[in-house]
Structure formats: C-alpha cells, structure tokens
Amino acid sequence: MNNLDAKHLELTKVGIEFPTPKGPFCALQEVDLKIAKGEFVSLIGHSGCGKSTVLNIVAGLYQATTGGVLLDNKEVNEPGPERAVVFQNHSLLPWLSAYENVELAVKQVFKNKMSKQEMKDWVNHNLELVHMTHAAHKRPDEISGGMKQRVGIARALAMQPKVLLMDEPFGALDALTRAHLQDSLMEIHQELGNTVIMITHDVDEAVLLSDRIVMMTNGPAATVGEVLNVDLERPRERLALADNPQYNHYRHEVLTFLYEKQKKVESVATKKAPSTKKGQEVA
Amino acid sequence: MKEATMNKVSVLELKKTISSFGNEKSKQIVMAMLLPFIGLIVFLLLWSATAKNIDTSLGQFPGPAQVYEQTTTLVSEHFTEREKAEKFYERQQKRNEARMKVDPSYEAKIRPYTGKPTFFDQIWTSLYTVMIGFLIASLIAVPIGILCGLSEKAYAAINPLIQIFKPVSPLAWLPLVTMVVSAVYVTDDPMFSKSFLTSAFTVTLCCLWPTLINTAVGVSNISSDLVNVSRVLRLNKLDHVFKIVLPSSIPMIFTGLRLSLGIGWMVLIAAEMLAQNPGLGKFVWDEFQNGSSDSLARIMVAVLVIGVIGFLLDRIMLMVQKFVSWDKNAVLR
C-alpha cells in the first residue's frame, strides 16, 4: 500500500546546518523520504539524532539548508495549518479552555469558510473525537496531562491538515495513559485516514501504530538508516499482538537497529540541536 | 459489645481530629490578626517614647497622640472650609436674585470660591495627578515594551536610551518639564492647570521605565512552543500580539505596572514639594514653612497618609492583576 501514491509528501536530500560559535553544526544530511497519502510513518532514533529537526522542517518551523520538502508538489517553506503539529508538551494556551483552544485554530483556519454555528459544531466534533467533550470548558491547568494531549490532538485535527505531525506526543505521559491515547489515535487514524508523521523513542508504540518505521542514524549529520514496513492487519489489537510472532519480529528488527547497529555512544560532541527560538532567528 | 467500644474509639478520634483542625484554623486566624497588631503596638510605644526625647525648634517631636489630634483638626478644618464655600455661594445667589428683580436684563455671574485647599483637597489632587501620569506612562511603555520584546533589533536600538534615562532623578526633569509645559501649553481656556501637567508629566517620565523593561522581558520570555503554535496557525501580527503575547506576559507587565505606580507616587510628592504644585507635597512644604507648633504633627499626618495611600494603590493594582490574570492559582503578593 505504500507505493501506490508515494508522492503526497516528499523529502529530497534534506540537510540542515545550525551556526554555532565553532562553525556550522550539521544536524541532518541527505534525508530522503516519500510518504503516501493516509500513511502512518514513525521516526525513531536515539535522542539528539535529529528526529525533531526533520519534523520541524516538514512543519516549516525550520528551513532546510540543502534539499527541500514537497507537499502535493508544492514546496514547503513556512509553517501552516495544512501541516498541523501536535507538540510534545501539548502547548495549549493556558488562559483558554479546551474548547477555546480548539476554537482559536478553527476560527483562524476556517474564517470566511464556515458559519458561526458550523464552527461551533466542528469544534465540538473534534473534541468528541478525542473524548474530551466532558471537560471542554476546563482550562489546561485543571485537566490531566493525558487530557491536555488529547486537546492538543483535537486542535491539530480541527485544522483538517493534509499531514499531521506529532512530536513525541505521548512522551511525557505514564504508560497506561499512553496506551489509552495510542488506541484513540489508532481509532482516529482509521476513521479519518490522515497522513501522520510521528516521532517516538518507544519501540512498541512505533510498531503498533505505524505502516512504516523510519530509523535514523545517530547525529551529527544524521540521516535515514533503515526503513521497516510494518505489514500488520488493521485494526490492530494491543493484546492480540503481544503474542504475534510477526509483531515480535518487527520489534526485534527495530531493537537490533537501535542497540546494535546504532549503539549510542554518549559524548560531548553529540549536542542537541538548538532550541526553536534559535532556529527562528536563523530562519 | 466489641463493636460498641470500636465505635466509641472512632468517635473519640473523630472528635479529636475535628477539634485539632478547628484549633489549627483558629490559631492561624489569631496569628494573622495578632502579629500585625503586636507590631503596631510596639511601634506606637517606641514612637511615643522617642518623640518625647526629641526637642526641635518647633517644639517637641509629635507622638501618636498629637498626630491623632491633628488628624481630627484636619478633618474638621475640611468641613468648616466646605461650609464656608457653601455659604459663599448662597450669598452670591441671593445677591444675584436681588439684582435680577431690580434689573431683569442683568446676567448673573457666579464667581468661584477662592478659599485655601484643605488637606483632603490636596490628597485628591495628588491622587488624580498620579493616576493621569501613570496612565500616560503605561499607554506609552506597554506598546514599546512589547515591541522591544518581539524584535531584538528594536530592543538593541531602544535599550541604550532606557539605560540612560532610567536612573535620572525626577527632580532633574522637573525644571525642564515646567519650562516646556509653560512654553507649549498656551491656551486662553486651559482645560488643565499648568502645575497639574508639570506634575503629571514628571510622574510619567519616571513611571515609564519599570513597565517598559518588565514588559520587554515578559514578552521575550514567551514559551517558544506557544510562538510555534501561532506560526503554525499563521496568526497575523496583530492577532499574535493580542491572542498570544499579551495574555502570556500579563504577569510581568503587571509587575512592571506596580513598580511604576509605586515610584510614581514617591516622585509626585517630591515634585509637588519642589515645584509648589498643589498636592500633598505642597501641603507638607507649606506646613514646614508655616512653622507653627502643630506643623510637625500635621506633617506626620501627611506622611502616614502618603504611606497608606501608596499601600492602597498597590493593593488595587494587585486586585486588578488578579482579575485579569488567567493563572488564578499563582501566588501574588
């Protein structure tokens, strides 16, 4: 299914350099990736390998130094709602309720396209999708971490993005909440058929959710190491898969890549990419 | 039988916890009321003891008793003055009516009462002046602060000016402001008196800086994630400022505003003393020049009132901050 229409989102020879006092720091190099419509792709790799940087380039928050990104044959060079981002730490506006947070996005994306009532319904529909209707009028500081992340996903979905970008969306959650949200995400993906790129460092999460797992080599100058096609039938059941040999084989492949081929050697040289704020100034 | 004893024990325990809880709470309330009260009493005792031992050329330094006495005097003076004013207008009206009867074509003129402003008139003048000066400063400082916070270039351009003008004493500005106001503000029918404008602008010049600096810091410290949300949504500049920047920097802006208002109030009293502009500062200076045996006590009343008003102004700002701040859990003090 991956090669039917692999021209939806194309990353071609993407590389990025950040200026540092000691000269340019090459974070990514020659990243090639073609993603089909409706595909769920995970990026996995050790921390600091530039996964987030890839995502930020697709989002348009960073500008690639070399190469480029095409979405439906149009070059990506600025952020926009058609590439909605679910941030790792939810990034909800703390002074707005869950409803208002989603509403802000809806009002911005669909202004002049929807009537007031349609907007209201659309906000409520998206909150329903992530099972957050009951707490729609609570502020972020009144709800749990998992609920915040749900609202973050609702906000991104409400933009009706062509590509949904998720930056370690469940990284800060406890294991049970994470499992819940993964199930929700699978349901939503099943229902809406979004194209999703998700960053994760959780092997189980990657195998469970993805159609393809893109494994990245260690930085600096990180690039795509291996790509693993996950041919497991959907809908997938967490419990049933636990004993599935195919599933365990995929897990094993990813683990082998991460812990044998790309064994992480902690050194001072492998610096984390500069924060977004810095990136902004660069851009 | 066994059950009954169990019940008894648990009821006893419950009672204990309730009473201990009640004690805890009432203890807290007593502490909260008692400690400031003790502080106040000790201060008053020390004050009256020391005051008796200080002799000045205007007599003994006023203790709490004299100050209380002068407070009542000032209140009664205020009411006598008001009565006088009322009577003055009454007489005027009667006179005018009498003249109208004799000569119907006579157009009555109402002359304003020109009595001396009382202590409370002066308080009102000072309050009004400081609020106007502070308001003008805030309207200038908050937008510039936001600009400095958003753009590093703007900050680099404006920062040297801030650093140079921030430490300037208000009293250095005063002669300049006075001369400029009297040169520029020339009308036949002035809406504001020149002395009012001079005081207000001096306050403005000193209120600008804390608000400006705190706003700039607050805006530049907005979480980069929120900025990214705004970028992904493609909010335009204005929406970005009003929907993302302003709400998230409200706490810092208010810190600046409160500092500014505190400084403004101090500056105003000094400016009024130096420039002889109406207000509490003038009251203090007049009493000093007057040099009667009551003067020191009356000045002391003014000092206390200035302090209380400064405190109240800060509390009011704190209330406004609590009202507009989205983070109702934040501990504000």
Interface residues (C-beta under 8 A of the other chain):
Chain A: A59 G60 L61 E78 P79 G80 P81 R83 A84 V85 F87 N89 S91 L93 P94 W95 L104 A105 Q108 V109 R139 D141 M159 S275 T276 K277 Q280 E281
Chain B: E152 S223 S224 D225 L226 V227 N228 V229 R231 V232 L233 R234 L235 D239 K243 I244 P247 S248 W326 D327 N329
